[in-house]
Amino acid sequence: MASVIDQEEWSAETGKWQGAIELGAHGAGLCLIFNMTVPGRGPRLHRHPYPETFIVRSGRALFTVGDEEIEASAGQIVIVPAHTPHKFKSLGPDLMTSTHIHESGSFDTEWLE
């Protein structure tokens, strides 16, 4: 049987693509984060025991993936392998919007800084 999840269940503010949801309870082995990141901001260094895929929908960001720095912009996809330390920072001048796909039905994050 299919699941339909209303935006009110995952969005921090109705009408904005900002929030997160674990889909394991709905039969999917994924977690999703919908992010709107102001210039100069982003998560601190962390890692997961599964891959994470970032879809940059608008703006630009500087990703740190292991020892590598990657500048990504709207339309690009960044894939981070399992167990790899990573973080990103929005470069501006505009808001960076992105979708993050965790290949797990529940979040498992180890914060490194």
ABEGO torsion letter per residue (X at the ends): XBBBBBAAAABABBGBBBEBBBAAAAGBABBBBBBBBBBGBEBBBBBBABBBBBBBABEBBBBBBEABBBBBBBGBBBBBBBGBBBBBBBAOABBBBBBBBBBBABBBBBBAX
